[in-house]
Amino acid sequence: MPKMKTNRGAAKRFRKNGSGGFKRGQSHRRHILTKKSTKRKRHLRDDVQVHENDTSMLKRMLPYV
């Protein structure tokens, strides 16, 4: 049986953490930053946990992570 392919787009966006979940970066930090407050931009820097309802889909997309 051949190896499963990793979804390369998902591999660039999601990382697995120690508890078996996934973390992701937040959106809205690429452009049009002048109208966003410093506090809002600072909070967008942090990674967030992917919701547990979406982790089963990510486990299929990233079989070897």
C-alpha positions, 0 to 999 in steps of 0.5 A: 500500500502506498504512503499517504500524501500530506496536504502541503497547504495545511502543513504550512499553516498548522502545527501539532502541539503536545496535547495532540491538538493543532495550533494556527496563526491568526488572520488579518495581519498582512495589510491595512494595518494603519487603521488597526490599533496596536493592541489588536495587532499585538494580540494577532501575533499569538497562535491560537488553538484549532477548535476540536471539531476541526482536528479530525479533518486536520489529522487526515490532511497531515497523517505523519505530523 
